[in-house]
Every structure is written in C-alpha cells, then in structure tokens.
Amino acid sequence: MSSENAMTVDDSSQTPIRLEGKYSVIIICWILGLGSLISWNSLASIEDYYYDVFPDYHPSRVLTLVYQPFAFGTMAFLAYNESKIDTRKRIILGYIMFFLGTLALLSLDLVTSGKGSIGSYVAICLIVAAFGAADALIQGGMLGDLALMCPEFIQSFLAGLAASGALTSALRLFTELVFSNIDDGLRKGALLFLSISTLFQFLCIFLYALVFTKLPIVKHYRRKAALEGSKTVSSDLSAAGIQTDLTEKLVDGDRSNLDRLSNKELLFQNIDYALDLFLIFVLTLSIFPGFLYENTGTHQLGSWYPLVLIATFNIGDLISRYIPLISYLKLQSRKGLLILVVSRFLLVPAFYFTAKYSDQGWMIMLVSILGLSNGYLMVCVLMAAPKGYKGPEQKALGNLLVFFLLGGIFLGAALDWLWLIGNGSF
C-alpha cells in the first residue's frame, strides 16, 4: 500500500491521483490527533488526584489557565511566522515536548512520593506551560499541513483529538473502579495514566517522523504544495526521498508568492470561520472542566459524579466529530454555522439554573449537548474553511484558524473563574 507504484501522479496534467494510501493516512492522522492531546487529557482526568494532593489550589482551573496562555502565545508567534517555519521540525518538536513533559510528571510524583508542596505544584505548572507550547506546535502544524490535503484527513485528526478525551475518561472510570478500594489507589491510577501517555507520545514521534511522511498520497500533496511556492514542506520531502525539480519549483514558486494573499487578506475572507472557532471554545472552556469539577454540587453519584460528567462530554465530543462524514448531515452554510455557534451561549444560563435547582440527570443531559455541539461544529468549520486556495495560503489559513481556536480556549478558561464569584471560593 505504501509503495511508490501504489499511486501515479502527473502534476502538470491534473490527472486524478489514486488513493490506495488514503486510509492509511486517515488511521495515522487519528493516532496523531489522539497523541497531540492525550498528555493534557490524562492530566485533566487525574485532576481529582491533584485535588486530593493540592486541595487549596484549584488545580482544574489553575492548570487550565496556565496551559492556555502558552498555547495561545506560541500559536500567535507561529501563525505570524508560518511561512518561515519548517513544519516537520515543528511537529516533531511538539511531540518530543509532550513525551518529556509526561515523563517529567511521572518522575516528579515518584521522587516526591505524591506529597503536595508549593514547589511540586509550581513544577507541575511549568510542565503544563510546556504542554501548552507543544499543543500549538502540533495542532497548528498538523491542521496547516492537512489543509493541503483531503478534508477527511482533517476530520480524522480532529476525531483523534476527541478520542484522547474519551479514552482517558474511560480509563479514569476503570481506575476508579479498580483502585478505589486499594491503599493509595488514587495515586496508582494517576501513575498508570502518565505511564500510558508517555509511551503513546513516543509512538507518535515514530509515526510522524518515519511513517507518515513516506506515504505516497502525503508525498503527492506536499510536492504539489512545494510547486505552488510553499517552503515549509521541504524537509518532509527530503525525508521522503523526493527532490522536486528546482527550476520548475522556482518558476512556479515565484509566481505563487507574487499572487499569494497576505495573512490579513486571508483572515478578512474567512473572518466568520475564525469567529466560529473562537466562540465555540470560549463557551466550551468557560464550562469544561472547571465548572464540572467545582460547581455542580453533591449528588447520588458522589465521587463518580465529576468523572461521569467529564466522560459524558468527551464521548459526545468524539461521536459528533464523525457526524459530518455523512454528507447530508454536514453543515456547510456559513450563515447557518454562525447562527448555531452563537445560539450555544444559551447553555450558560441553562448550566447555571441546572446546577442550582435540578438533579444530576439534567446536568448529564446538558453536558452531552455541550460535547455533541462542540465536536460537530468544530469539524464542520475546519472541513469547510480551507478550500479554494493554493498550498501556501491553505497552510497559512489553517494556522490562523488554530490561532483563533486557541484564543477562544484561553478566554474561556479565564471566564471559567467567574463561576466562583459569590460561592465563597475566593
């Protein structure tokens, strides 16, 4: 499937490419998406352990707020300098940072024997800050790179992102069941999470560096982008053993650069998509995960309640990211997308009154709606947006959209603290 003979391409004649390697790329994109968030989601899933170790420091809210400015700031720099940054080195660096970060969290807990101290908490915050930078390196790089290719690759990567949340939630429920009656069970479950995450990051480094780059369909799209003037795919092509014709590349590249839209022009043409992503995640992160951990009260499920809520969101988010693959269920209207995104803000008063007056069943239903709408709208926007542009413009737009996505996450994480006003937590 991955041999050179699996696909023949004639760039000059616009001959349709054969897609024998397409499903291999879809699977790898899913795994890479899962790997790009499994470290953070593992951390989010063991936050009940950190609440036990650091009960006075609001771990869910603090760690989220530490993570986001580093993700947003790094993405701002990368989006501005996207055309000068080598995509391959950027993505591999991100996965290496996640690998070293999860290994550091594991080592820190083993060295301190799980004892809470301000020094340990600061160290965890520094590692989480590195996670934020790694997130920007990978998500912006991957979505910019996949914008050159098939929309199905973007969907698969985004589904992998959601799968990381669903997988860690399922594993967290399993560890709660298995370790809850064991001495120091909460800590043992947390260590299991971090160990699995560390191994998974190593797998992602291997897959991206040695497998993904060499798949025929990936080589085709990257060579096409190089001939349209993209300079960020050169090391990927070299790693795949491809040397494009320099004369052809320079002629087409110079023409492409002359005709290329600026980042400002790209943003103005796609401002509604950018705002969609920004508003989707402002709303989601203003509720998830801080509100679900600290503001939903005590119910019959006891210590299982926040775990069930987190799992409900993650499962709904994962399922909804596959809905746009059904063509008649995929929303492509720009106006329709914006209307749905804005209407989600009705969930804010719904969550407030449900937490104050209703039981756990209504809260679980609301969380499922939050997750389903989050994943569905995100995939619809990102599958629809990067079309009709040349390679360099598609990559630039992909990075700009991720910049707005992370900006929404950052603001949402900050707004999440407003739920504490008036409840005696300050």
Order of alpha helices (4+ residues) and beta strands (2+ residues): alpha-alpha-alpha-alpha-alpha-alpha-alpha-alpha-alpha-alpha-alpha-alpha-alpha-alpha-alpha-alpha-alpha-alpha
